[in-house]
Amino acid sequence: MTKATGLISGGLDSILAAKIILEQGVEVMGISFSTPFFGSQGAERTAKALGVPLRILDITELHLGMLRQPKHGYGDNMNPCIDCHTLMLREAGRVMEEVGADFLFTGEVLGQRPMSQNKAALKVVERESGYEGHILRPLSARLLPETIPEKEGKIDREKLLDIKGRSRKRQLELAKIYHIRDYLSPAGGCLLTDPVFSRRLQDIFRQRGRFEVREIELLKVGRHLRFSPLVKVIVGRHAEDNEKILRMAAKGDDILKVEGYPGPFLLIPCGGDLEDIKKAASICVRYSDAPKDEVVTVIWSRNGKEKKIQVRSCHNSLSTELMI
């Protein structure tokens, strides 16, 4: 029996690709990837709905290494799509070989993304992944060169599709035919396409030679202000942010909160010196409900020990100037 490993994200295109392959009687194993920038929750739901096994690969270290210096550069933000797809297909290809599958497939559509899904880019990804000829794109296969599994009769090319371009009309029509309702929005699962997150990530790359994965997770929370190459503060925007800040705080971090008034928790990862603490305290007041023209008390906590600082709110311009 023909076997295939398919990249499943939880998006409509990857679901349709899997459906088309399954309809040809092919045994399918789904592959999904996990990093701080995207997860596998959508893929897990999809695999369950399709009734196929799913293997989740944590590629965090490989992905971070690639992300620092992508061979083919970034998209509009910090999204190195060509290099990212290459990495994914390389890792999926190893699984393909391990389980004895005949080919790989993806939900990519020719021309859907002008920079990363044109014919030249798809060819580059295929070649640099090391699995040239073994990667099938069922949604656009009839517009692309014939693959090895097609030539060998393991898949019927006439039952594959010829979708092209950015319009999603045909995919949505197929979703109705297959009764598919639960799927991720296009590119909705990757934080690297988000402009604000990308600025914060660029800031870490620029200021920090080495950093922990926790620092990337913290990029998803609150407002971020840079004091110096070693010192940054994160200010909660709402109750959910405040809860996350408290939950993610580690030994050596500073946590600040205005006493007696509603307002944010402020985190200084790895802590700061006294001048940093005073400046952070004034910013904490700025974003709280405390009077902006009065001296108020800010509680400063480090490693479970608390101190109190008397400060006024900083000027609005200071937080604007420091904002990442």
C-alpha angles and dihedrals in degrees: 000000000000114000130196138183114216133194106238120188101164092252121126095252094056091046092052092046090054092047092053092050094045090052088063091060094255119151107237133203116188123222123202132174135222128205133141087268100055136007141203103247094108091046091051091055091046095049090050091050092047092046094233130130117254130208116199117206121199103214097167098128094043091046095050090050090052093043094060093061113009111191093222098038132233135304122231090312132008093313111123093188100170093048092042093052090047091053093047094050091046091054093042089050090059089055089048090056093043094055095038096245121165101224148350126244135192137186094240117141122209110250096001090119110029097210103039105025104047118114094262093050093047089052092049092051091048094049097043093046089063094236102094111167093016097079115093124192101195096189093058102017096120090058093050134066116284112266128222095257089052092050090049092051094244090124129028110237092198090065093054124090140248103213116156137175139019099298111105095197096114093045091052090049090052090048088059092048092050093039091237112164107148114072141123121261116255110284087350094129101056119086091194089077091058113098096212094047090046092055090052092048091049088052092055092047090049098045104031126055093191128018142166126251087245089068090058091049089053090057087073093061134076132320118323124215125181118218099170139334090282102033129066130158128213118205121198116237098197143353094286091054091048090053092049092048092053091045095049097043113119138192111297095024122125119228122192131189132171111245118235099005134082112255147114134306111238121209129200105192110222089003135259140238124269094272090051090050093052092048091046090049091055089050090049089055090048091060096041132081091251118121108274095214098050135077109251136178122259120192112223118198129188124169091345095307118116133207132175126232127193112217145146125232116276119242115272090243093063094061090044092052093049097043115117 
